[in-house]
């Protein structure tokens, strides 16, 4: 059963798969979560969110790209 929250047993039992599919850094983040005794989903553990400043810049760039695409479609 997938409950959405990783456990120590899951990380240890599937260490090779996590390293192979997501990389060593992702596995170490999972181990760090275990040491900190935090309850997180596997995706929160594996995928790193960009810092707040970087996230704002990325969202702004994505919005500008969408506006450019819309302008191009209107001009065509």
Residue, then its C-alpha position, 0 to 999 in steps of 0.5 A: x500500500x502506498x500511503x504517500x509518506x516514506x518510512x525508514x524501512x522503504x528507504x533502506x529496502x529500496x536504496x538501490x532503486x532510489x539511487x539508480x532512478x533518482x541519484x545519490x543526492x536524492x537518496x541522501x536527502x531521504x536519509x536526512x529526512x529520516x534523521x530529522x524525523x520529518x514526515x514527508x511524501x517521497x516526492x518532497x524528499x526526492x525533488x528539491x524545490x528551488x529557493x524562493x527567489x529562484x522560484x519567483x524568477x523562474x515563474x516570471x520567466x515562464x509567464x513572459x514566455x507564455x505572453x510571447x507565445x500568445x503574441x506570436x499566435x495573435x500575429x500569425 
